[in-house]
Amino acid sequence: MKTTSKSSTKNQTEGAVHQVKGSIKEAAGNLSDNPKLKAKGIVEKIAGKIQKKNGQVEKVFGK
């Protein structure tokens, strides 16, 4: 059961990191007028939200 907790916490933490990195890339894309970088940032931010939510679900269901 401890592995589950670590796994879900890891997913939540990594998801939050991806959200921050995505926000930074998105802002950098805006500042540099680089639509590709902005798009990459948005995609990474969404992936981070999904990963974080996945960790929360794992924690609730103990998977």
Contacts in CASP RR format, 6 or more apart in sequence:
PFRMAT RR
TARGET T0000
AUTHOR 0000-0000-0000
METHOD contacts of the structure
MODEL  1
MKTTSKSSTKNQTEGAVHQVKGSIKEAAGNLSDNPKLKAKGIVEKIAGKI
QKKNGQVEKVFGK
1 62 0 8 1.000
4 58 0 8 1.000
4 59 0 8 1.000
4 62 0 8 1.000
4 63 0 8 1.000
5 59 0 8 1.000
7 55 0 8 1.000
7 58 0 8 1.000
8 55 0 8 1.000
8 56 0 8 1.000
8 58 0 8 1.000
8 59 0 8 1.000
8 62 0 8 1.000
9 55 0 8 1.000
9 59 0 8 1.000
11 51 0 8 1.000
11 52 0 8 1.000
11 54 0 8 1.000
11 55 0 8 1.000
11 58 0 8 1.000
12 51 0 8 1.000
12 52 0 8 1.000
12 55 0 8 1.000
12 56 0 8 1.000
12 59 0 8 1.000
14 48 0 8 1.000
14 51 0 8 1.000
15 47 0 8 1.000
15 48 0 8 1.000
15 49 0 8 1.000
15 51 0 8 1.000
15 52 0 8 1.000
16 48 0 8 1.000
16 52 0 8 1.000
17 48 0 8 1.000
18 44 0 8 1.000
18 45 0 8 1.000
18 47 0 8 1.000
18 48 0 8 1.000
18 51 0 8 1.000
19 44 0 8 1.000
19 45 0 8 1.000
19 48 0 8 1.000
19 49 0 8 1.000
19 52 0 8 1.000
21 41 0 8 1.000
21 44 0 8 1.000
22 40 0 8 1.000
22 41 0 8 1.000
22 42 0 8 1.000
22 44 0 8 1.000
22 45 0 8 1.000
23 41 0 8 1.000
23 45 0 8 1.000
24 41 0 8 1.000
25 37 0 8 1.000
25 38 0 8 1.000
25 40 0 8 1.000
25 41 0 8 1.000
25 44 0 8 1.000
26 37 0 8 1.000
26 38 0 8 1.000
26 41 0 8 1.000
26 42 0 8 1.000
26 45 0 8 1.000
28 34 0 8 1.000
28 37 0 8 1.000
29 35 0 8 1.000
29 37 0 8 1.000
29 38 0 8 1.000
29 41 0 8 1.000
30 38 0 8 1.000
57 63 0 8 1.000
END
